Amino acid sequence: MYAQPYFDYNATTPCAQEVVNAMLPHFNEDFGNPSSSHHPYGWLAKSAVEDATLSIAKNLGVSVNSLVYTSGATEGINMVLKGVARKLQSKGKHIITTKAEHKAVLDTCAFLKEDGFEISYLDVNSDGLISLENLNNTLRPDTILVSILYANNETGIIQPFDEITKLVHKNGSLLFSDTTQALGKLDLTTILSQVDFACFSAHKVYGPKGIGIVYIQDNENRDALPSLIQGGGQQKKQRGGTINTPLIVGFAKAIELAYKNLNEETHRLEYLRNKLEAGLLQVETAISNNNGSQRLPNTIHMSFPYVDGASLLTALGTKIAISNGSACNSASVEPSHVLTAMGIERSLAFGSLRLSIGKYTSESDIEKAIEIITEEVAKQRDTNILWERR
Ligand code: PLP
């Protein structure tokens, strides 16, 4: 383990020891293929997968038939967007999404555009929210799918799904929400009853990397979505490939642990998040980028004017595990598309930090983070002539 306090839980989380313990026997002792139907090795594996799926479905409050395992949220997003596009292209080729989605959605939409689909990108306002009026005006008879991120991975901002659902379904379009960041942080009963599709990833919730879920609300009709991956007919032909028993068992354990004390943990995180935000707002001219809107209990996003973001991050990198949410392209580093979509100017977007806390964050980590960041911002400003002349 590195010594720095970890403030990047939205990027990934450590696998909980209970999750590791639950998975271990399925790597060697109970190693069978769940599709081997002629011997006990296969029967045992099949029953472990069935038990895990039942446990996940119970905790999420959904039917076992609504869950399809994938390699993670990125694959899930590809499965839903490309699947709906392929299935419904004779009905229409128009898809709506937002400018503040995760790159997995934006890049899949760009791919579909190449294939002849028309994509409308909704703006977000300075609070990170879409305009319902704009959504309503953008919906068309040929809109087959609307894809809107539930809780933003950079800012934590949550979109108003009660109203979004009504508008989208009234138009006869399907609704997908990337719910990856909300799992284990919020109760998802309502959102899962509203959307047609959602997706999850175990490594965001103290489970293993390389396993995700696509939730399909009305999945009784088994050709609900054409499969992205052919071969072997596993998962009732919805996703080919040997079913990954250890990772599925691990994902189920991670969800079970998260749901055991969801409310308590949400309140604990909110308390620590508020303390962190209040502490960092003491830094002169600091701005919070997620004030006012409903948001995740574990995420804050702050801008520090008169600070060069790249040098701030480099200096902080040896002291605290943190991110700025900016996307690195091979040739250039651009500010976060989420922040620019919110109308935050480039120089300010560069001087921004995302801090995401989690299960293992303590009050003393919060105090340490405030101290380290406050000190470093002051140091950076000491050498900035614009700060002197402000
Ligand atoms: N969607 C959101 C909102 C995310 O935060 C992430 C993770 O970065 C993903 C999708 C992609 O998840 P995965 O790493 O499982 O492909």
Residues whose N, C-alpha, C, O or C-beta is under 5 A from the ligand:
A	BS01	PLP	N10 A11 G72 A73 T74 E75 H102 A104 A151 N153 D178 T180 Q181 S201
